[in-house]
Amino acid sequence: MSRYFMCPDCGHRMKKIDSENYYCPFCDPFGSEDEERLPLSEAALIWGSSGEDEDYTFGYSEEELRNELYGG
């Protein structure tokens, strides 16, 4: 079993707020599906600056992010 709490909605690792509370930085904190997703250009910049970490794909594929970031 993983030592991390995983989001039941998206499966990403959750971030700790305090000793008992966690949140998912990839899901809308209010559960709204009407919110727009982070634009691909911004997601690619964040993904690239995080060392191309799979936890920072924001719902895009690594191929989409790589193409956006490197112009491929």
N, C-alpha and C positions, 0 to 999 in steps of 0.2 A: 504494500500500500504506500502511496506517495505521502511524503511528509508535508506536502503543500495542499491547501484547499483549492479545489478546482471549481470553476463556475459551472453550475448545472445547466446553464443556457448555451454557452459557447465553448466550454471545455478549457478555457485559458486559466492560467494560474491567477488566483485572487490576491489582492494586496491587503495587508493588515492595517486596520485603523487603530485598534487597541488590542488588548489581550483576548477579547471575545468577539470582536467584530471585524468583518472583512468586506471588501467590495471588489467588483470586477471592473478594471479600467477599460475594458473593451465593450461592455454593454451599457446601454443607457441606464443611469441610476434610477430613473423613474419608470422604466419598463415601457416607454413610449415607442411604438413602432412607426410613428409618423415622423420622427426625426430623420433628417437626412444623414447619410453616412459621411464620414470624413472624406473630403475630395482625394482622389488618387494622387495628385501631385503632393499634397501635404502628407499623406500616408507614406509615400515613397521617401520623402525627406526624413521623416521620423524613423522609418525602418532602416534607412541607410545610416543615419547618425547613431543608431543603437547597435551598430555592428551587424546589420542584417539578421537580427534576432527574430526567430519565428514567433515570439510572443508579441511582436509589434507589426503584424501584417494588417490589422484592422479589417479583416474580412476579405482582403485581396489575396490573390495567389502571389507567390514569390516571383513568378515569371512576369506578372503584370507590374509589380513594383520595380523589378529590375529593368524592364523595358522603359518605364516612366523615368527612372532615375538615371539610367545610362543611355537612353535614346536608342534602344535596340529594338 
